Amino acid sequence: MRNIDTIWKPEYSVGVEEIDAQHRYLFELWLMLDSIRDQEDNQRSRRQAILSLLDYIDLHFTTEEGYYREHPRFAEHQGLHRAFVDRIHAFEQEMDEERLDLQAMADFLRDWLIDHIVNTDIRYFNDMNAIRAGSRP
């Protein structure tokens, strides 16, 4: 079985320990989803995994957005977060309708996390460091 140490890579770090710890936990939630994907008879575990993800993502996005609220493209980044939450709610709806493909959800979560951290979050945190240092991104 995979664990967070086999998934997390140094290049995923945004340079803020609080956010990096939250990102690592999101990967742990992904690992949990991935590990139960073949347990078709365990609807309760699936529901709990999705609810845990939604609860934690709300905390994480609130925390993360607090770090770069002054970024010139803050609303754009916030929109990416809202679109992600909407997609997770759509997965929840699919589960309610008994048509959820948990593999697709787990793959979406993994791919989104990696892409968002590497291509968006790191850039925003670097921009905020530049802004604090007196230059503009």
QUINORTA-V73127 format. One record per helix or strand of 3 or more residues. SS is the DSSP state (H for helix, E for strand). FROM is the first residue (numbers start at 1). LEN is the number of residues. If there is no record, write none. Layout:
SS,FROM,LEN  SS,FROM,LEN
//
This chain:
H,4,4  H,10,3  H,17,20  H,43,25  H,74,23  H,102,31
//
